[in-house]
Amino acid sequence: MWNLEGLIVRGVYFDQPVEGVVTLSRVKYGGAVQHTVDLFHSITMFGQERTMVLLDANEIVHVEYESVIACEFD
């Protein structure tokens, strides 16, 4: 499954561990998949705070396909 929109993911962004919700999954030119991740905890890169990062599919290390939060309202 390449579309991870709405799922919680963990990944590595420039050697920093990140975790957040995928807000957009897209296929880049050439066929690679890239995800826009809204972070739970901001990170500082090059002196600037980031609350969102772009991760390629190979930078994702874990995907939560079922969330406790999602089941809470069932």
PASEBA-1860 file (N, C-alpha, C; in nm, 3 decimals):
! residues 74
1> MWNLEGLI> 0.085/-0.118/0.000/0.000/0.000/0.000/0.090/0.124/0.000 ~ 0.074/0.207/-0.099/0.161/0.324/-0.109/0.096/0.449/-0.049 ~ -0.036/0.454/-0.042/-0.106/0.572/0.010/-0.121/0.559/0.162 ~ -0.047/0.640/0.236/-0.051/0.634/0.382/-0.124/0.752/0.445 ~ -0.202/0.824/0.368/-0.272/0.943/0.419/-0.359/0.907/0.539 ~ -0.344/0.986/0.647/-0.421/0.965/0.769/-0.359/0.868/0.867 ~ -0.252/0.801/0.828/-0.188/0.704/0.916/-0.071/0.767/0.992 ~ -0.042/0.712/1.107/0.071/0.757/1.188/0.195/0.680/1.145
9> VRGVYFDQ> 0.304/0.754/1.121/0.428/0.692/1.078/0.545/0.740/1.162 ~ 0.648/0.657/1.166/0.778/0.695/1.223/0.880/0.682/1.112 ~ 0.974/0.775/1.110/1.076/0.772/1.007/1.201/0.844/1.051 ~ 1.293/0.858/0.956/1.420/0.925/0.982/1.435/1.036/0.880 ~ 1.453/1.159/0.929/1.468/1.277/0.845/1.604/1.339/0.877 ~ 1.699/1.331/0.784/1.835/1.380/0.806/1.892/1.328/0.938 ~ 1.884/1.198/0.958/1.936/1.128/1.077/1.863/1.162/1.207 ~ 1.748/1.229/1.200/1.668/1.258/1.319/1.541/1.175/1.314
17> PVEGVVTL> 1.509/1.107/1.424/1.383/1.031/1.426/1.264/1.127/1.433 ~ 1.161/1.098/1.354/1.041/1.182/1.351/0.918/1.092/1.358 ~ 0.807/1.150/1.405/0.681/1.077/1.412/0.567/1.175/1.389 ~ 0.468/1.132/1.312/0.354/1.220/1.285/0.251/1.153/1.197 ~ 0.158/1.235/1.147/0.047/1.188/1.063/0.075/1.227/0.919 ~ 0.056/1.132/0.829/0.073/1.159/0.685/-0.047/1.237/0.637 ~ -0.022/1.356/0.582/-0.130/1.439/0.529/-0.142/1.429/0.377 ~ -0.034/1.382/0.313/-0.037/1.367/0.167/0.064/1.261/0.125
25> SRVKYGGA> 0.021/1.171/0.039/0.110/1.073/-0.024/0.102/1.098/-0.174 ~ 0.219/1.103/-0.238/0.218/1.129/-0.382/0.328/1.049/-0.451 ~ 0.308/1.026/-0.580/0.409/0.961/-0.662/0.487/1.071/-0.732 ~ 0.617/1.074/-0.707/0.703/1.174/-0.768/0.735/1.135/-0.911 ~ 0.786/1.232/-0.986/0.832/1.205/-1.121/0.939/1.096/-1.114 ~ 0.924/0.991/-1.190/1.017/0.879/-1.186/0.962/0.759/-1.111 ~ 0.849/0.778/-1.039/0.782/0.665/-0.976/0.805/0.647/-0.828 ~ 0.894/0.725/-0.766/0.917/0.713/-0.621/0.800/0.775/-0.546
33> VQHTVDLF> 0.771/0.724/-0.425/0.661/0.774/-0.343/0.717/0.865/-0.234 ~ 0.649/0.977/-0.212/0.689/1.073/-0.109/0.568/1.106/-0.022 ~ 0.593/1.122/0.110/0.486/1.150/0.205/0.512/1.282/0.277 ~ 0.407/1.362/0.290/0.413/1.482/0.372/0.365/1.443/0.511 ~ 0.449/1.468/0.613/0.420/1.423/0.749/0.410/1.545/0.841 ~ 0.295/1.560/0.906/0.272/1.663/1.007/0.321/1.606/1.140 ~ 0.429/1.664/1.193/0.498/1.606/1.309/0.423/1.627/1.439 ~ 0.431/1.527/1.529/0.377/1.541/1.664/0.465/1.633/1.748
41> HSITMFGQ> 0.597/1.625/1.726/0.693/1.708/1.799/0.783/1.774/1.697 ~ 0.791/1.906/1.700/0.872/1.978/1.602/1.020/1.946/1.620 ~ 1.096/1.963/1.513/1.240/1.945/1.516/1.306/2.073/1.469 ~ 1.433/2.092/1.505/1.507/2.209/1.460/1.614/2.164/1.361 ~ 1.608/2.221/1.242/1.705/2.190/1.137/1.761/2.320/1.083 ~ 1.892/2.331/1.082/1.959/2.448/1.026/1.908/2.577/1.089 ~ 1.881/2.573/1.220/1.837/2.691/1.294/1.690/2.726/1.279 ~ 1.613/2.643/1.210/1.470/2.670/1.192/1.388/2.554/1.246
49> ERTMVLLD> 1.277/2.588/1.309/1.186/2.487/1.362/1.098/2.434/1.250 ~ 1.085/2.302/1.243/1.001/2.238/1.141/0.890/2.159/1.209 ~ 0.768/2.179/1.161/0.654/2.104/1.211/0.602/2.006/1.106 ~ 0.662/2.010/0.986/0.622/1.924/0.876/0.747/1.886/0.798 ~ 0.753/1.761/0.753/0.866/1.715/0.672/0.816/1.631/0.556 ~ 0.900/1.617/0.455/0.873/1.530/0.342/0.962/1.408/0.355 ~ 0.900/1.291/0.358/0.975/1.166/0.370/0.951/1.079/0.248 ~ 1.059/1.027/0.191/1.044/0.928/0.085/1.001/0.796/0.150
57> ANEIVHVE> 0.944/0.709/0.072/0.894/0.582/0.125/1.004/0.501/0.194 ~ 1.127/0.510/0.144/1.236/0.433/0.205/1.284/0.493/0.337 ~ 1.237/0.611/0.375/1.273/0.674/0.501/1.171/0.644/0.612 ~ 1.061/0.580/0.577/0.959/0.538/0.674/1.004/0.407/0.737 ~ 1.009/0.403/0.871/1.053/0.280/0.937/0.938/0.204/1.005 ~ 0.825/0.272/1.030/0.711/0.206/1.094/0.582/0.277/1.056 ~ 0.479/0.198/1.030/0.346/0.252/0.999/0.247/0.190/1.095 ~ 0.166/0.273/1.162/0.059/0.223/1.249/-0.068/0.215/1.166
65> YESVIACE> -0.105/0.093/1.129/-0.224/0.075/1.047/-0.353/0.083/1.129 ~ -0.344/0.057/1.259/-0.459/0.072/1.347/-0.416/0.157/1.464 ~ -0.500/0.254/1.498/-0.467/0.346/1.605/-0.569/0.334/1.717 ~ -0.524/0.347/1.839/-0.613/0.347/1.954/-0.708/0.466/1.945 ~ -0.658/0.579/1.898/-0.740/0.700/1.885/-0.853/0.678/1.786 ~ -0.825/0.613/1.674/-0.926/0.589/1.573/-1.035/0.497/1.625 ~ -1.002/0.402/1.709/-1.100/0.308/1.762/-1.180/0.364/1.879 ~ -1.131/0.471/1.939/-1.193/0.528/2.058/-1.335/0.576/2.032
73> FD> -1.364/0.619/1.910/-1.494/0.678/1.879/-1.590/0.581/1.813 ~ -1.549/0.456/1.798/-1.637/0.357/1.733/-1.752/0.318/1.823
END
